[in-house]
Amino acid sequence: MMIRKGILHILDFNSGVCILSQEELDFSRGEVDIFLEKHIERAQNDSASQTGIFYESSPFKLRLQQYRSEQMEFASFTAEVANTLYEGLSGSEETASVDLVVVDYTDNDIPYVAVLLLGHKTAYTHEVNRTDGRISNQLIRHFAILPNVTQKIESYAVIRCDDLSIRLFDKKRIIDGQEVFVLADRVLQCTTQISAKDAIKKVNQTVGKVAKEYGANSAVALSKAKSYIMENAAVSDGFSPVALGKEVFSDSREMQQAFETQVAEEKLPVDVKVEKQVAVKTGKNHKIKTDTGIEVIFPAAYFENQEYIEFVNNPNGTISIEIKNIGKITDK
Protein backbone atom coordinates (compact mmCIF):
# COMPACT_ATOMS: atom_id res chain seq x y z
CA MET A 1 0.00 0.00 0.00
CA MET A 2 1.24 3.48 -0.84
CA ILE A 3 -0.49 6.53 0.59
CA ARG A 4 -0.40 9.51 -1.77
CA LYS A 5 -2.44 12.06 0.18
CA GLY A 6 -4.46 12.36 3.33
CA ILE A 7 -6.38 15.07 5.15
CA LEU A 8 -8.22 15.37 8.46
CA HIS A 9 -11.34 17.45 9.12
CA ILE A 10 -12.83 17.82 12.62
CA LEU A 11 -16.60 17.53 13.10
CA ASP A 12 -17.00 18.88 16.62
CA PHE A 13 -20.64 18.61 17.65
CA ASN A 14 -19.85 19.57 21.25
CA SER A 15 -18.82 23.04 20.10
CA GLY A 16 -21.06 23.04 17.04
CA VAL A 17 -18.30 23.67 14.50
CA CYS A 18 -16.84 21.89 11.48
CA ILE A 19 -13.11 22.64 11.37
CA LEU A 20 -11.87 22.13 7.82
CA SER A 21 -8.16 21.62 7.26
CA GLN A 22 -6.57 23.57 4.43
CA GLU A 23 -3.41 21.47 4.58
CA GLU A 24 -2.84 17.77 4.04
CA LEU A 25 -1.53 15.43 6.72
CA ASP A 26 2.20 15.42 7.31
CA PHE A 27 3.53 11.99 6.35
CA SER A 28 7.14 12.81 7.16
CA ARG A 29 6.44 11.13 10.50
CA GLY A 30 6.14 7.39 9.99
CA GLU A 31 3.52 6.84 12.69
CA VAL A 32 0.90 8.68 10.60
CA ASP A 33 1.36 6.25 7.71
CA ILE A 34 1.21 3.26 10.04
CA PHE A 35 -1.92 4.51 11.80
CA LEU A 36 -3.84 4.99 8.54
CA GLU A 37 -2.52 1.85 6.83
CA LYS A 38 -3.64 -0.35 9.72
CA HIS A 39 -7.15 1.09 9.73
CA ILE A 40 -7.45 0.84 5.94
CA GLU A 41 -6.22 -2.76 5.94
CA ARG A 42 -8.82 -3.66 8.57
CA ALA A 43 -11.51 -1.98 6.47
CA GLN A 44 -10.48 -3.80 3.28
CA ASN A 45 -10.51 -7.19 5.01
CA ASP A 46 -13.63 -6.68 7.11
CA SER A 47 -16.15 -9.47 6.43
CA ALA A 48 -18.86 -7.26 7.95
CA SER A 49 -18.45 -4.62 5.22
CA GLN A 50 -21.14 -4.15 2.61
CA THR A 51 -20.72 -3.51 -1.10
CA GLY A 52 -22.35 -0.67 -2.96
CA ILE A 53 -22.85 1.05 -6.30
CA PHE A 54 -23.15 4.81 -6.76
CA TYR A 55 -26.44 6.26 -7.93
CA GLU A 56 -26.04 8.08 -11.23
CA SER A 57 -27.01 11.33 -9.50
CA SER A 58 -24.47 10.95 -6.68
CA PRO A 59 -22.66 14.28 -6.02
CA PHE A 60 -19.83 12.35 -4.32
CA LYS A 61 -19.19 10.34 -7.49
CA LEU A 62 -19.11 13.54 -9.56
CA ARG A 63 -16.69 15.26 -7.16
CA LEU A 64 -14.48 12.17 -7.02
CA GLN A 65 -14.29 12.07 -10.82
CA GLN A 66 -13.48 15.79 -10.90
CA TYR A 67 -10.71 15.29 -8.35
CA ARG A 68 -9.31 12.29 -10.21
CA SER A 69 -9.27 14.27 -13.48
CA GLU A 70 -7.50 17.16 -11.69
CA GLN A 71 -10.46 19.51 -12.06
CA MET A 72 -10.68 19.82 -8.28
CA GLU A 73 -8.13 20.11 -5.48
CA PHE A 74 -7.94 17.39 -2.85
CA ALA A 75 -8.67 19.83 -0.01
CA SER A 76 -11.75 21.20 -1.80
CA PHE A 77 -13.05 17.72 -2.64
CA THR A 78 -12.68 16.49 0.93
CA ALA A 79 -14.11 19.72 2.39
CA GLU A 80 -17.34 19.10 0.48
CA VAL A 81 -17.43 15.55 1.87
CA ALA A 82 -16.91 16.91 5.38
CA ASN A 83 -19.65 19.52 5.03
CA THR A 84 -22.11 16.94 3.66
CA LEU A 85 -21.28 14.57 6.51
CA TYR A 86 -21.57 17.35 9.10
CA GLU A 87 -25.00 18.36 7.80
CA GLY A 88 -26.09 14.73 7.72
CA LEU A 89 -25.00 14.04 11.29
CA SER A 90 -26.31 17.32 12.71
CA GLY A 91 -29.85 15.97 12.88
CA SER A 92 -28.84 12.77 14.66
CA GLU A 93 -30.35 12.11 18.07
CA GLU A 94 -27.03 10.75 19.39
CA THR A 95 -24.26 12.68 17.71
CA ALA A 96 -20.71 12.27 18.96
CA SER A 97 -17.82 14.30 17.59
CA VAL A 98 -15.71 12.60 14.92
CA ASP A 99 -12.61 13.20 12.86
CA LEU A 100 -13.09 12.64 9.14
CA VAL A 101 -9.97 11.35 7.42
CA VAL A 102 -9.92 11.02 3.63
CA VAL A 103 -6.99 9.10 2.14
CA ASP A 104 -5.87 8.81 -1.49
CA TYR A 105 -3.76 5.65 -1.87
CA THR A 106 -2.86 2.77 -4.16
CA ASP A 107 -2.78 -0.93 -3.36
CA ASN A 108 -1.28 -3.34 -5.91
CA ASP A 109 -1.27 -0.41 -8.37
CA ILE A 110 -5.05 0.03 -7.98
CA PRO A 111 -6.18 3.55 -6.97
CA TYR A 112 -8.46 3.96 -3.96
CA VAL A 113 -10.00 6.68 -1.84
CA ALA A 114 -10.84 5.82 1.76
CA VAL A 115 -13.30 7.78 3.90
CA LEU A 116 -12.72 7.04 7.59
CA LEU A 117 -14.86 8.27 10.49
CA LEU A 118 -12.79 8.23 13.65
CA GLY A 119 -15.09 8.65 16.61
CA HIS A 120 -13.88 10.63 19.61
CA LYS A 121 -13.58 8.76 22.89
CA THR A 122 -13.09 10.14 26.37
CA ALA A 123 -10.05 8.94 28.30
CA TYR A 124 -7.75 10.05 31.07
CA THR A 125 -4.17 11.18 30.61
CA HIS A 126 -1.59 13.15 32.59
CA GLU A 127 -0.63 16.79 32.43
CA VAL A 128 2.63 18.30 33.65
CA ASN A 129 2.46 21.81 35.10
CA ARG A 130 5.33 23.95 36.33
CA THR A 131 4.51 26.76 38.74
CA ASP A 132 7.15 28.82 40.58
CA GLY A 133 9.77 26.25 39.66
CA ARG A 134 7.78 23.35 41.10
CA ILE A 135 6.44 20.46 38.97
CA SER A 136 2.85 19.37 39.48
CA ASN A 137 1.63 16.22 37.69
CA GLN A 138 -2.15 15.99 37.38
CA LEU A 139 -4.77 13.70 35.86
CA ILE A 140 -7.05 15.25 33.23
CA ARG A 141 -9.83 14.03 30.96
CA HIS A 142 -9.17 14.13 27.23
CA PHE A 143 -12.30 14.28 25.09
CA ALA A 144 -10.86 13.55 21.63
CA ILE A 145 -9.00 10.22 21.81
CA LEU A 146 -9.04 8.45 18.43
CA PRO A 147 -9.38 4.66 17.94
CA ASN A 148 -6.20 2.66 18.35
CA VAL A 149 -4.89 0.74 15.32
CA THR A 150 -6.16 -2.48 16.92
CA GLN A 151 -9.72 -1.13 17.21
CA LYS A 152 -12.38 -1.21 14.53
CA ILE A 153 -13.60 2.23 13.52
CA GLU A 154 -17.35 2.90 13.61
CA SER A 155 -17.83 3.91 9.96
CA TYR A 156 -15.80 3.81 6.77
CA ALA A 157 -16.01 3.60 3.00
CA VAL A 158 -13.32 2.41 0.59
CA ILE A 159 -13.89 3.37 -3.05
CA ARG A 160 -11.94 1.70 -5.83
CA CYS A 161 -11.38 4.55 -8.28
CA ASP A 162 -10.98 2.58 -11.52
CA ASP A 163 -14.40 0.90 -11.39
CA LEU A 164 -16.06 3.01 -8.63
CA SER A 165 -16.94 -0.10 -6.59
CA ILE A 166 -17.55 0.53 -2.90
CA ARG A 167 -16.93 -1.31 0.36
CA LEU A 168 -18.47 0.32 3.40
CA PHE A 169 -19.50 -0.17 6.97
CA ASP A 170 -21.73 2.17 8.93
CA LYS A 171 -23.97 2.08 11.95
CA LYS A 172 -27.64 2.94 11.75
CA ARG A 173 -28.51 6.35 13.15
CA ILE A 174 -31.80 8.09 13.94
CA ILE A 175 -31.76 11.36 11.99
CA ASP A 176 -34.81 13.62 11.92
CA GLY A 177 -36.86 10.71 13.25
CA GLN A 178 -35.79 8.27 10.51
CA GLU A 179 -33.32 5.37 10.50
CA VAL A 180 -30.43 6.37 8.26
CA PHE A 181 -27.04 5.01 7.23
CA VAL A 182 -25.39 8.39 6.87
CA LEU A 183 -22.49 7.27 4.64
CA ALA A 184 -24.58 5.36 2.11
CA ASP A 185 -27.71 7.53 2.21
CA ARG A 186 -26.34 11.04 2.68
CA VAL A 187 -22.64 11.19 1.78
CA LEU A 188 -21.95 8.60 -0.94
CA GLN A 189 -25.54 8.19 -2.13
CA CYS A 190 -25.18 4.57 -3.16
CA THR A 191 -26.92 1.21 -3.01
CA THR A 192 -25.87 -1.34 -0.39
CA GLN A 193 -25.76 -5.11 -0.45
CA ILE A 194 -25.66 -7.33 2.61
CA SER A 195 -22.19 -8.15 3.93
CA ALA A 196 -20.69 -11.62 3.57
CA LYS A 197 -20.73 -12.01 7.35
CA ASP A 198 -24.42 -11.14 7.66
CA ALA A 199 -25.37 -13.21 4.60
CA ILE A 200 -23.67 -16.31 6.01
CA LYS A 201 -25.34 -15.68 9.37
CA LYS A 202 -28.79 -15.44 7.75
CA VAL A 203 -28.17 -18.55 5.65
CA ASN A 204 -27.14 -20.54 8.74
CA GLN A 205 -30.16 -19.28 10.69
CA THR A 206 -32.45 -20.30 7.82
CA VAL A 207 -30.87 -23.76 7.59
CA GLY A 208 -31.40 -24.30 11.31
CA LYS A 209 -34.98 -23.01 11.16
CA VAL A 210 -35.99 -25.27 8.26
CA ALA A 211 -34.31 -28.30 9.83
CA LYS A 212 -36.21 -27.78 13.09
CA GLU A 213 -39.54 -27.23 11.33
CA TYR A 214 -39.23 -30.59 9.56
CA GLY A 215 -37.86 -32.54 12.51
CA ALA A 216 -34.32 -32.89 11.17
CA ASN A 217 -31.17 -32.54 13.25
CA SER A 218 -30.35 -28.82 12.97
CA ALA A 219 -26.78 -29.33 14.21
CA VAL A 220 -26.08 -31.76 11.36
CA ALA A 221 -27.71 -29.43 8.82
CA LEU A 222 -25.71 -26.44 10.01
CA SER A 223 -22.48 -28.40 9.88
CA LYS A 224 -23.22 -29.40 6.28
CA ALA A 225 -23.91 -25.76 5.42
CA LYS A 226 -20.62 -24.60 6.93
CA SER A 227 -18.69 -27.36 5.17
CA TYR A 228 -20.34 -26.43 1.87
CA ILE A 229 -19.32 -22.77 2.22
CA MET A 230 -15.74 -23.67 3.14
CA GLU A 231 -15.31 -26.26 0.38
CA ASN A 232 -16.91 -23.98 -2.20
CA ALA A 233 -14.43 -21.23 -1.32
CA ALA A 234 -11.61 -23.39 -2.66
CA VAL A 235 -12.98 -23.13 -6.21
CA SER A 236 -15.09 -19.96 -6.18
CA ASP A 237 -15.19 -16.46 -4.69
CA GLY A 238 -18.76 -16.92 -3.51
CA PHE A 239 -21.68 -19.29 -3.17
CA SER A 240 -25.33 -19.61 -4.13
CA PRO A 241 -27.68 -19.91 -1.12
CA VAL A 242 -30.12 -21.94 -3.25
CA ALA A 243 -27.38 -24.38 -4.28
CA LEU A 244 -26.34 -24.65 -0.64
CA GLY A 245 -29.90 -25.55 0.35
CA LYS A 246 -30.09 -28.27 -2.29
CA GLU A 247 -26.88 -29.79 -0.95
CA VAL A 248 -27.76 -29.55 2.74
CA PHE A 249 -31.30 -30.90 2.26
CA SER A 250 -30.46 -33.28 -0.59
CA ASP A 251 -32.71 -36.00 0.88
CA SER A 252 -35.87 -33.84 0.95
CA ARG A 253 -37.25 -31.82 -1.94
CA GLU A 254 -39.85 -30.39 0.43
CA MET A 255 -37.15 -29.00 2.74
CA GLN A 256 -35.25 -27.61 -0.25
CA GLN A 257 -38.36 -25.71 -1.36
CA ALA A 258 -38.99 -24.43 2.17
CA PHE A 259 -35.39 -23.21 2.35
CA GLU A 260 -35.64 -21.46 -1.04
CA THR A 261 -38.83 -19.72 0.09
CA GLN A 262 -37.11 -18.49 3.25
CA VAL A 263 -34.10 -17.26 1.26
CA ALA A 264 -36.39 -15.27 -1.03
CA GLU A 265 -38.22 -13.76 1.95
CA GLU A 266 -34.89 -12.73 3.50
CA LYS A 267 -34.00 -11.06 0.15
CA LEU A 268 -30.59 -12.71 0.08
CA PRO A 269 -28.58 -12.16 -3.13
CA VAL A 270 -28.49 -14.89 -5.78
CA ASP A 271 -24.74 -15.13 -5.25
CA VAL A 272 -22.97 -14.20 -2.01
CA LYS A 273 -19.40 -12.99 -2.47
CA VAL A 274 -17.16 -14.47 0.21
CA GLU A 275 -13.39 -14.22 0.44
CA LYS A 276 -11.62 -17.52 1.04
CA GLN A 277 -10.24 -16.61 4.47
CA VAL A 278 -13.71 -15.55 5.63
CA ALA A 279 -15.28 -18.80 4.42
CA VAL A 280 -12.58 -20.89 6.08
CA LYS A 281 -12.91 -18.99 9.35
CA THR A 282 -16.69 -19.30 9.29
CA GLY A 283 -16.85 -22.95 8.31
CA LYS A 284 -13.88 -24.42 10.10
CA ASN A 285 -15.52 -25.22 13.44
CA HIS A 286 -19.04 -25.81 14.66
CA LYS A 287 -20.31 -25.18 18.18
CA ILE A 288 -23.39 -26.72 19.73
CA LYS A 289 -24.96 -26.31 23.14
CA THR A 290 -27.34 -28.85 24.63
CA ASP A 291 -30.31 -28.13 26.89
CA THR A 292 -28.31 -29.80 29.65
CA GLY A 293 -25.72 -27.01 29.47
CA ILE A 294 -22.97 -29.01 27.72
CA GLU A 295 -21.10 -27.20 24.92
CA VAL A 296 -19.13 -29.01 22.21
CA ILE A 297 -16.84 -27.42 19.59
CA PHE A 298 -15.49 -29.57 16.76
CA PRO A 299 -14.40 -29.35 13.10
CA ALA A 300 -17.50 -29.05 10.92
CA ALA A 301 -16.11 -31.62 8.47
CA TYR A 302 -16.32 -34.30 11.16
CA PHE A 303 -20.10 -34.43 10.79
CA GLU A 304 -19.55 -36.38 7.58
CA ASN A 305 -17.26 -38.88 9.29
CA GLN A 306 -18.85 -41.11 11.94
CA GLU A 307 -15.42 -42.35 12.96
CA TYR A 308 -15.09 -39.18 15.04
CA ILE A 309 -18.58 -38.03 16.03
CA GLU A 310 -22.07 -39.47 15.68
CA PHE A 311 -25.54 -38.21 16.53
CA VAL A 312 -28.01 -40.90 17.55
CA ASN A 313 -31.78 -40.31 17.69
CA ASN A 314 -33.07 -42.26 20.68
CA PRO A 315 -36.54 -43.92 20.76
CA ASN A 316 -37.65 -41.54 23.54
CA GLY A 317 -37.03 -38.48 21.33
CA THR A 318 -33.72 -37.43 22.89
CA ILE A 319 -30.38 -37.20 21.06
CA SER A 320 -27.11 -38.83 22.07
CA ILE A 321 -23.74 -37.52 20.87
CA GLU A 322 -20.95 -40.07 20.65
CA ILE A 323 -17.38 -38.81 20.30
CA LYS A 324 -15.04 -41.54 19.04
CA ASN A 325 -11.38 -42.44 18.54
CA ILE A 326 -10.05 -40.02 21.17
CA GLY A 327 -6.35 -40.56 21.81
CA LYS A 328 -5.82 -37.84 24.39
CA ILE A 329 -7.90 -35.41 26.46
CA THR A 330 -6.44 -32.07 27.53
CA ASP A 331 -7.96 -29.91 30.26
CA LYS A 332 -8.41 -26.21 29.35
C-alpha positions as CSV (number, residue, x, y, z in Angstrom):
1,M,0.0,0.0,0.0
2,M,1.2,3.5,-0.8
3,I,-0.5,6.5,0.6
4,R,-0.4,9.5,-1.8
5,K,-2.4,12.1,0.2
6,G,-4.5,12.4,3.3
7,I,-6.4,15.1,5.2
8,L,-8.2,15.4,8.5
9,H,-11.3,17.4,9.1
10,I,-12.8,17.8,12.6
11,L,-16.6,17.5,13.1
12,D,-17.0,18.9,16.6
13,F,-20.6,18.6,17.7
14,N,-19.9,19.6,21.3
15,S,-18.8,23.0,20.1
16,G,-21.1,23.0,17.0
17,V,-18.3,23.7,14.5
18,C,-16.8,21.9,11.5
19,I,-13.1,22.6,11.4
20,L,-11.9,22.1,7.8
21,S,-8.2,21.6,7.3
22,Q,-6.6,23.6,4.4
23,E,-3.4,21.5,4.6
24,E,-2.8,17.8,4.0
25,L,-1.5,15.4,6.7
26,D,2.2,15.4,7.3
27,F,3.5,12.0,6.4
28,S,7.1,12.8,7.2
29,R,6.4,11.1,10.5
30,G,6.1,7.4,10.0
31,E,3.5,6.8,12.7
32,V,0.9,8.7,10.6
33,D,1.4,6.3,7.7
34,I,1.2,3.3,10.0
35,F,-1.9,4.5,11.8
36,L,-3.8,5.0,8.5
37,E,-2.5,1.9,6.8
38,K,-3.6,-0.4,9.7
39,H,-7.2,1.1,9.7
40,I,-7.4,0.8,5.9
41,E,-6.2,-2.8,5.9
42,R,-8.8,-3.7,8.6
43,A,-11.5,-2.0,6.5
44,Q,-10.5,-3.8,3.3
45,N,-10.5,-7.2,5.0
46,D,-13.6,-6.7,7.1
47,S,-16.2,-9.5,6.4
48,A,-18.9,-7.3,8.0
49,S,-18.4,-4.6,5.2
50,Q,-21.1,-4.2,2.6
51,T,-20.7,-3.5,-1.1
52,G,-22.3,-0.7,-3.0
53,I,-22.9,1.1,-6.3
54,F,-23.2,4.8,-6.8
55,Y,-26.4,6.3,-7.9
56,E,-26.0,8.1,-11.2
57,S,-27.0,11.3,-9.5
58,S,-24.5,10.9,-6.7
59,P,-22.7,14.3,-6.0
60,F,-19.8,12.4,-4.3
61,K,-19.2,10.3,-7.5
62,L,-19.1,13.5,-9.6
63,R,-16.7,15.3,-7.2
64,L,-14.5,12.2,-7.0
65,Q,-14.3,12.1,-10.8
66,Q,-13.5,15.8,-10.9
67,Y,-10.7,15.3,-8.4
68,R,-9.3,12.3,-10.2
69,S,-9.3,14.3,-13.5
70,E,-7.5,17.2,-11.7
71,Q,-10.5,19.5,-12.1
72,M,-10.7,19.8,-8.3
73,E,-8.1,20.1,-5.5
74,F,-7.9,17.4,-2.8
75,A,-8.7,19.8,0.0
76,S,-11.7,21.2,-1.8
77,F,-13.1,17.7,-2.6
78,T,-12.7,16.5,0.9
79,A,-14.1,19.7,2.4
80,E,-17.3,19.1,0.5
81,V,-17.4,15.6,1.9
82,A,-16.9,16.9,5.4
83,N,-19.6,19.5,5.0
84,T,-22.1,16.9,3.7
85,L,-21.3,14.6,6.5
86,Y,-21.6,17.3,9.1
87,E,-25.0,18.4,7.8
88,G,-26.1,14.7,7.7
89,L,-25.0,14.0,11.3
90,S,-26.3,17.3,12.7
91,G,-29.9,16.0,12.9
92,S,-28.8,12.8,14.7
93,E,-30.3,12.1,18.1
94,E,-27.0,10.7,19.4
95,T,-24.3,12.7,17.7
96,A,-20.7,12.3,19.0
97,S,-17.8,14.3,17.6
98,V,-15.7,12.6,14.9
99,D,-12.6,13.2,12.9
100,L,-13.1,12.6,9.1
101,V,-10.0,11.4,7.4
102,V,-9.9,11.0,3.6
103,V,-7.0,9.1,2.1
104,D,-5.9,8.8,-1.5
105,Y,-3.8,5.7,-1.9
106,T,-2.9,2.8,-4.2
107,D,-2.8,-0.9,-3.4
108,N,-1.3,-3.3,-5.9
109,D,-1.3,-0.4,-8.4
110,I,-5.1,0.0,-8.0
111,P,-6.2,3.5,-7.0
112,Y,-8.5,4.0,-4.0
113,V,-10.0,6.7,-1.8
114,A,-10.8,5.8,1.8
115,V,-13.3,7.8,3.9
116,L,-12.7,7.0,7.6
117,L,-14.9,8.3,10.5
118,L,-12.8,8.2,13.7
119,G,-15.1,8.7,16.6
120,H,-13.9,10.6,19.6
121,K,-13.6,8.8,22.9
122,T,-13.1,10.1,26.4
123,A,-10.1,8.9,28.3
124,Y,-7.7,10.1,31.1
125,T,-4.2,11.2,30.6
126,H,-1.6,13.1,32.6
127,E,-0.6,16.8,32.4
128,V,2.6,18.3,33.6
129,N,2.5,21.8,35.1
130,R,5.3,23.9,36.3
131,T,4.5,26.8,38.7
132,D,7.2,28.8,40.6
133,G,9.8,26.2,39.7
134,R,7.8,23.3,41.1
135,I,6.4,20.5,39.0
136,S,2.8,19.4,39.5
137,N,1.6,16.2,37.7
138,Q,-2.2,16.0,37.4
139,L,-4.8,13.7,35.9
140,I,-7.0,15.2,33.2
141,R,-9.8,14.0,31.0
142,H,-9.2,14.1,27.2
143,F,-12.3,14.3,25.1
144,A,-10.9,13.6,21.6
145,I,-9.0,10.2,21.8
146,L,-9.0,8.4,18.4
147,P,-9.4,4.7,17.9
148,N,-6.2,2.7,18.3
149,V,-4.9,0.7,15.3
150,T,-6.2,-2.5,16.9
151,Q,-9.7,-1.1,17.2
152,K,-12.4,-1.2,14.5
153,I,-13.6,2.2,13.5
154,E,-17.3,2.9,13.6
155,S,-17.8,3.9,10.0
156,Y,-15.8,3.8,6.8
157,A,-16.0,3.6,3.0
158,V,-13.3,2.4,0.6
159,I,-13.9,3.4,-3.0
160,R,-11.9,1.7,-5.8
161,C,-11.4,4.5,-8.3
162,D,-11.0,2.6,-11.5
163,D,-14.4,0.9,-11.4
164,L,-16.1,3.0,-8.6
165,S,-16.9,-0.1,-6.6
166,I,-17.5,0.5,-2.9
167,R,-16.9,-1.3,0.4
168,L,-18.5,0.3,3.4
169,F,-19.5,-0.2,7.0
170,D,-21.7,2.2,8.9
171,K,-24.0,2.1,12.0
172,K,-27.6,2.9,11.8
173,R,-28.5,6.4,13.2
174,I,-31.8,8.1,13.9
175,I,-31.8,11.4,12.0
176,D,-34.8,13.6,11.9
177,G,-36.9,10.7,13.2
178,Q,-35.8,8.3,10.5
179,E,-33.3,5.4,10.5
180,V,-30.4,6.4,8.3
181,F,-27.0,5.0,7.2
182,V,-25.4,8.4,6.9
183,L,-22.5,7.3,4.6
184,A,-24.6,5.4,2.1
185,D,-27.7,7.5,2.2
186,R,-26.3,11.0,2.7
187,V,-22.6,11.2,1.8
188,L,-21.9,8.6,-0.9
189,Q,-25.5,8.2,-2.1
190,C,-25.2,4.6,-3.2
191,T,-26.9,1.2,-3.0
192,T,-25.9,-1.3,-0.4
193,Q,-25.8,-5.1,-0.4
194,I,-25.7,-7.3,2.6
195,S,-22.2,-8.1,3.9
196,A,-20.7,-11.6,3.6
197,K,-20.7,-12.0,7.4
198,D,-24.4,-11.1,7.7
199,A,-25.4,-13.2,4.6
200,I,-23.7,-16.3,6.0
201,K,-25.3,-15.7,9.4
202,K,-28.8,-15.4,7.7
203,V,-28.2,-18.6,5.7
204,N,-27.1,-20.5,8.7
205,Q,-30.2,-19.3,10.7
206,T,-32.4,-20.3,7.8
207,V,-30.9,-23.8,7.6
208,G,-31.4,-24.3,11.3
209,K,-35.0,-23.0,11.2
210,V,-36.0,-25.3,8.3
211,A,-34.3,-28.3,9.8
212,K,-36.2,-27.8,13.1
213,E,-39.5,-27.2,11.3
214,Y,-39.2,-30.6,9.6
215,G,-37.9,-32.5,12.5
216,A,-34.3,-32.9,11.2
217,N,-31.2,-32.5,13.2
218,S,-30.4,-28.8,13.0
219,A,-26.8,-29.3,14.2
220,V,-26.1,-31.8,11.4
221,A,-27.7,-29.4,8.8
222,L,-25.7,-26.4,10.0
223,S,-22.5,-28.4,9.9
224,K,-23.2,-29.4,6.3
225,A,-23.9,-25.8,5.4
226,K,-20.6,-24.6,6.9
227,S,-18.7,-27.4,5.2
228,Y,-20.3,-26.4,1.9
229,I,-19.3,-22.8,2.2
230,M,-15.7,-23.7,3.1
231,E,-15.3,-26.3,0.4
232,N,-16.9,-24.0,-2.2
233,A,-14.4,-21.2,-1.3
234,A,-11.6,-23.4,-2.7
235,V,-13.0,-23.1,-6.2
236,S,-15.1,-20.0,-6.2
237,D,-15.2,-16.5,-4.7
238,G,-18.8,-16.9,-3.5
239,F,-21.7,-19.3,-3.2
240,S,-25.3,-19.6,-4.1
241,P,-27.7,-19.9,-1.1
242,V,-30.1,-21.9,-3.2
243,A,-27.4,-24.4,-4.3
244,L,-26.3,-24.7,-0.6
245,G,-29.9,-25.6,0.4
246,K,-30.1,-28.3,-2.3
247,E,-26.9,-29.8,-1.0
248,V,-27.8,-29.6,2.7
249,F,-31.3,-30.9,2.3
250,S,-30.5,-33.3,-0.6
251,D,-32.7,-36.0,0.9
252,S,-35.9,-33.8,0.9
253,R,-37.2,-31.8,-1.9
254,E,-39.8,-30.4,0.4
255,M,-37.2,-29.0,2.7
256,Q,-35.3,-27.6,-0.3
257,Q,-38.4,-25.7,-1.4
258,A,-39.0,-24.4,2.2
259,F,-35.4,-23.2,2.3
260,E,-35.6,-21.5,-1.0
261,T,-38.8,-19.7,0.1
262,Q,-37.1,-18.5,3.3
263,V,-34.1,-17.3,1.3
264,A,-36.4,-15.3,-1.0
265,E,-38.2,-13.8,2.0
266,E,-34.9,-12.7,3.5
267,K,-34.0,-11.1,0.2
268,L,-30.6,-12.7,0.1
269,P,-28.6,-12.2,-3.1
270,V,-28.5,-14.9,-5.8
271,D,-24.7,-15.1,-5.2
272,V,-23.0,-14.2,-2.0
273,K,-19.4,-13.0,-2.5
274,V,-17.2,-14.5,0.2
275,E,-13.4,-14.2,0.4
276,K,-11.6,-17.5,1.0
277,Q,-10.2,-16.6,4.5
278,V,-13.7,-15.5,5.6
279,A,-15.3,-18.8,4.4
280,V,-12.6,-20.9,6.1
281,K,-12.9,-19.0,9.4
282,T,-16.7,-19.3,9.3
283,G,-16.9,-23.0,8.3
284,K,-13.9,-24.4,10.1
285,N,-15.5,-25.2,13.4
286,H,-19.0,-25.8,14.7
287,K,-20.3,-25.2,18.2
288,I,-23.4,-26.7,19.7
289,K,-25.0,-26.3,23.1
290,T,-27.3,-28.8,24.6
291,D,-30.3,-28.1,26.9
292,T,-28.3,-29.8,29.7
293,G,-25.7,-27.0,29.5
294,I,-23.0,-29.0,27.7
295,E,-21.1,-27.2,24.9
296,V,-19.1,-29.0,22.2
297,I,-16.8,-27.4,19.6
298,F,-15.5,-29.6,16.8
299,P,-14.4,-29.3,13.1
300,A,-17.5,-29.1,10.9
301,A,-16.1,-31.6,8.5
302,Y,-16.3,-34.3,11.2
303,F,-20.1,-34.4,10.8
304,E,-19.6,-36.4,7.6
305,N,-17.3,-38.9,9.3
306,Q,-18.8,-41.1,11.9
307,E,-15.4,-42.3,13.0
308,Y,-15.1,-39.2,15.0
309,I,-18.6,-38.0,16.0
310,E,-22.1,-39.5,15.7
311,F,-25.5,-38.2,16.5
312,V,-28.0,-40.9,17.5
313,N,-31.8,-40.3,17.7
314,N,-33.1,-42.3,20.7
315,P,-36.5,-43.9,20.8
316,N,-37.6,-41.5,23.5
317,G,-37.0,-38.5,21.3
318,T,-33.7,-37.4,22.9
319,I,-30.4,-37.2,21.1
320,S,-27.1,-38.8,22.1
321,I,-23.7,-37.5,20.9
322,E,-21.0,-40.1,20.6
323,I,-17.4,-38.8,20.3
324,K,-15.0,-41.5,19.0
325,N,-11.4,-42.4,18.5
326,I,-10.1,-40.0,21.2
327,G,-6.3,-40.6,21.8
328,K,-5.8,-37.8,24.4
329,I,-7.9,-35.4,26.5
330,T,-6.4,-32.1,27.5
331,D,-8.0,-29.9,30.3
332,K,-8.4,-26.2,29.3
